[in-house]
Amino acid sequence: MTMPPPKQNGLGLDELLTVMDRTSANLERLQAIWDRAYPLLPTGPSAGSTNEYDDLTRAWNDLLPGLPRINGWTISESLPDMGGIGQAYIDYLELSEPSQALEHAKEAPGRALSEYRHRLNRARRRAVRERIQELTTKVDTLLPQILADSDDAFGDRPLDHPGVSEVESSITELERLMGGTAARQGRWNDLHRHLHFSHLHDWHDIHSVDWPSVKPDIEAAMFSEVEPLPVPEVDLGVAAAQQPAGAASTALNWEGITSGAFERLLYDLLRHLPGYQNLQLLMKENAADRGRDLSAERVITDGSGSVRTERVMVQAKHWLSRSVPPEEISGALTRLALWEPPVIRGLVVATSGHFTPDAVAWTEKHNESGKMPFIDLWPESKLATLLSERPWLAAQYGLR
């Protein structure tokens, strides 16, 4: 089928989502046609076609232009020829040969629909990932602020807080961005009910129960990327048997990632470190560098079986040209009050570079004094060690 040239550039996110939504509608219409047409196909020797099947074939062909190409591919084939299928059964019967190839050909439109749906969902995830992450960060940041500012609010009336409308609009947009790329398994109905009533106890439920339950659905729409990283055509077993010579590189390409990618790397690293849970990426409003902190719960166990959790903040410093001085660490301590309650008992400062000797000495003195929170410094060398145990993360972010 001859396809018109695609529109190449200039699509904004909203315009692209509109195109994708309409494409999804066309895909569902094609699926409905195929669900009606497939049972009509012959299952044995027969002759000719039917008016109903011919009408379905025409409708199928009319809808095909509604599926734009995705990386150069789209569905272009018509439905199987009903008369040809029936005649093929006759031919196979005369030859006394099995008809597996014929059955495979009959099911081709269904496989093509599944392939297109997969590609469409993958393209949507790519398009919306950054915006979903931005909105998720906003909600993570606003929810504790709304509760902290509203502790003395009357419980029998909706909250009057500027963050309320921002959370509501963010969640509405998140659902639009997700589309059909991820199943809604969280407490979405409860979330919307609590947003509707908007009393103080509703916002406590949103913060503690509803929002944590829907975040995995949101992350599935953002991170369920199955496209492989590029690799050369090589038989790994054969290559390994040849005992390749040379040394393994140890340096990480920190220059190749942005500050935002460094923050996401820390987020993913903490997700895979034992003892960390309930991660949140928080935006510091009005921060000059638009930097972000990560919040997490660190699970601590002892030999008696006792378990406790403490809240930890992680600050990202993607500094390559200079080392982190002590005033950056003391400044981070001062800003921790913005994220309480709950109380913060640990601070991790992670950098892709180094700390000055004065920064190390200042931190050691702070920790020896017994003051809270306890400060951990993660220089590039510690990150390299942690990533050496998780090489897939280093590869995913292009560090190797």
N, C-alpha and C positions, 0 to 999 in steps of 0.2 A: 504494500500500500504506500502511495506517495504521501509523505508527511510535509506540512508547511514548515519553513525554517523556524526554529525556536527563538523566542526572545532571549537574548543572551544576558544582558546586564541591566542594572538600574532598578531592580525590584527591591522595595523595602520589605521589612519583616512582615508587616500586616498584609501587604499585597501578595507576598509569597504564600502566606498561610491561607489567604482567600483562594488562591489558585490550587493549593494542596487540598483544601476542604472540598472544592468543586470536583477535583480529580477523584477524591475519595467517594463522592456521591456517584460519579460516573462509574467507578469501579464496582460499587454495590449494585448498580443497575445491571451491569454486565454479569455480575455474579448471579443475580436473580434470573436473568435470561438463561444462563448456563444451568442453573438448578432445575429449570423447566425443560430445557432442551435435552439434557443428558439422558433422562429416563425414556425419551422418545427414540433414541438411537437403537437400531436393530441389535439383538443379542444372538441372532442366527440368520440363516439364509432368508433374504427377502428382496423385493424389487421396488424401485421407485421411492418417492418421498411423500410427505403429507403437507397439506396447506399450513397446518399449525407450525410444523418445523421450519418450513420455508419462511413464514412470517418472523419467526424467532431469529433466523439467520439474517434477514434484512435488518431487524432491529439491532442485532449485534454489530453489524457493519456500520450502521448509522452512529453507534455510540463509540466506536474505536477512536475517532479523531479527538475524543474527549480525554484521552490518556496521553499527556505530554511525555516526551522521551525523558528518561532518567539515565544520565551518563551515556546517552546515545542509544538506549534501548527502550522499546515499548512493544506492546502486543500489536501485531499487524495481521495475523492469520485469521481467516474466517472460521466459522464452525465447520466441523467435518461434514463432508457430503453424505447425506443420508442414503441416497441410492447407491453411491460408491461403497459404503460400508456393507450394505446388504449384499451387493454383488461380490464383495471380497469374501464374505462368509461362504458364498456358493463356491468360489474358486478354491478356498481352503478345504472345503468339504470334498470336492472332486480330487484334490491332490492328497487328501488324507494327511495334511500337515497341521500342526498346532497353530493357534491364532494369537499367540502372545503379542506379536508385533502389532496386530490389528487392535487389540485391547489397549495397548500403549498409545496408539495413535488416537483412539477414541477419547482418551483422558487428557490429551494435550492441552485443550483450553483451560481445564481446571488447574493444571500445573502452572500454566502461564499466568493465570489470575493470582495464584499464591506467590509467584515470583515477583510480580509487579507490586503486590501489597507489601512484601518484604522490602523491596527497594524504596518504596514511597515512605514507609515508616523510618527507614534508615536516613533518608534525605531530610525528613522532618526533624529527627533528633539532632542532626548536624546544624540545622538552621536555628533551632531554639535553645541550644545548650547554654550559651552565654547569658541569654536573657533569663532563663530559668534559674541559673545560678545567682544572678543579680537579685531576682525577686525573692528567692529562698533566703538569701543573706539578709534582705530587708526585713522579712517576717521574723527571722531568728533574732534580729536586733530589736525590733519594735515590741515584741510580746513581753519580755521582761520589763521594758521601760514603761509600758502601759500599766502593768500591775504595780510597779514600784511607785508610780505617780498617782495611783488611784486607790491606795490602801484605805483611805478615809472616805471613799465615795459611798453614797447610800446604795444599799443592795437592791432596792425596789425600783430602780430606774436605770435606763440605759446609760452607759458610760459616755461622758462628754470629754473626749480626749482626741487631739488631732491625729494620733496614730491609728485610731480605730478605722477611719475611712481608708487609710493607706493599706492596712492589713486586708481589709475587705476587697479593695480593688486589686491588690497583689494576688490574692487567692483566686479571684475571678479570672485574672489574666493567666495565671499558672494553668488553670484548667483548659483555657483556650489553647495554650501552647502545647500541652500534652496531647490533645486530640485523642486519637485511638491507639497511640503507641504503647500504652501501658494500662494494665487492668487496674481498676479502682478497688483495692482490697482494704483500704484504711477506713476510718470513721468519717467519711465524707458527709454523710447525712447528718450525723451529730455535729460536725463542724459547722455546717450551714445553719442548723437549728440554733446553735449557740451564737453564731454571728448575728442571726436575726433578732434574738432577744437582747443580747449585748449587755446583760447585767454583769456585775463584778464577778459573781460565781461562774457565769458562763465563760468569762475570759480566763479564769483560773483553769477551767476544764479544757479550753482551747490550748492553753500553754502546756499543761501537764499531760494531757491525754490525746486530744484530737489531732493537733499539729504533729506530734511525734509519730502518730499512727499513719498519717498520709504522706509523710516525707519519703518513706521507701518507694511509694508509687511515683512520686515526683522524680526521685533519683533514677528510677527505672526508665523514665521517659528521657532523662538527660544523659545517662551513662551506658545504656544498653547498646553499645557499639560493637558490632561483630565483624567489622571489616578488619582484616589482618594487617599488621605492620608489614611494609615491603621487605621481602627477603629474596636473595638470589636463588636461582634454580640450582640446587645442590642436593645430593644424597648425603645426609648427615652421617649415616653409618659408614659409607665409603670414605668420606672425608676424614672421619675420626680414625679409621683403620690405617690411614696413610701417615699417622703420627706427625701432624703438622708442626713445623719448627717455629721458633720465635718466642717472644715474651708477650704476656697479656697486658693490655693497657690498664692503668689504674686511674688516670685522671678523668674527671667528669667535666663535660662541656657546659659549665654553668653559664657561659656567655651566650649559649644558644637558646636560653629560655627567658621569658619576660618575668617581671615581678608577680603578675597575676598567675602565671604558670607555676612559679615557685610556691605561692600560697596554696594552689591546688595540689601540688606535689606533697607538701606537708600534710594536707588534709588526707590524701590517700595513704600516705605513710602511716599516719596515726591510726587509720582504719585497720591497717594490717599489723599493728603492734599489739601484742597481748596486754591486756589490762586497761585498755582505753575504750570508752564507749560514749554514746550520746554526743557525737561531734557536731559542732555548729561553726559556721564561718560567719563572722560578725563584721559589719562595716562600721568604721569609726566615722560618724557624721562630723562634718566640718574639719576632718583631718586634712592637713595641708598636702600630704603625700597620698591621700586616698587609700592609706594602708588598711589592712584588715587583720584582725585577731581571730584566732581559733579558740573556741571553748570546748572543753572535754571533761568527762568524769574519769578519774583514774581509780581503778579498783585495787585495793591493797588487802592482801591476805597475810596471815601469820601461821605459825606451826600449829596453833590450837584450833584452827578452823574458823577463826573470826574473820569477818569480811567487812570492810568499810569503803566508802567512796569519798573522794575529795575532788573539788572543782579545780581545774587547772586551765590557765590561759597560755596560749602559745602565740608569740609575736614573731612575724616573719621579717627578716632583714636581708633582702637580696642585694647585698653590697659587694661589689667586685673591685672597685677602685680604692677603697679605704676600709680600715678596720673599724669595728663598732667600739665607740668610746664609753666610759662609765656613765656619762650624762644621759646617753640613750637608755641605759638600763634603769637608772633612777627615774627618768621620765616615764618609762613604761610602768614602773610601780605606782607613780602618781595617778596615771590614767586608769588603773585597775578599778578605782572606785566607780567609774562610769558603768561597769558591768556587774556591780553588786546591787542587791542580793541575787543568788545566794553567795555566801562568803567564798572568796578565792584563796586557796591554800597553797597553790603552786604556780610559778611563772616559768615558762620555758622561752628563752630567746634563741631563735634558730637563725643562722646566717649562712649564706653560700660562700662567705669569706672567712674572716678571722675576727677575734676580739683583741683589743689592745691589752698589754700587760696590766695597765691601770684598771681596766674593766674587770679582768679576772680577779685582781686583788680586792677591788671594791665588793665584788660579789661574794668572795670568800669571807670577807669581814662581815657582811650583812648576814650570811648564813650562820656564821659562828656566834653571832649575837643572839640567835634564837628568834629573830623577828620573822613574822609572817608577811608575805608568803615565802616559801623556800624557792630559791632561784636556781634553775638549771641552765647552763650555757651549752648550746649545741653548735659548735663551729663546723666548718666544712668537713673536717676530718671525721667527726662523729657521724654526720650525715652520710659520708662515703661508706663508713662501716655498716650503718643500718641498711643502706641501699645494696651493699654487696651481698647481704642475706636475702634481698628481694630484687634480683636483677631485672625482673620484668617491669618494675616501676621505672628504673633508670632507662630502660629501652623505650617504654611508653612515652616518656617525656623528652626523648631525644638526647639524653645525657651521654649515651654511648651509641 
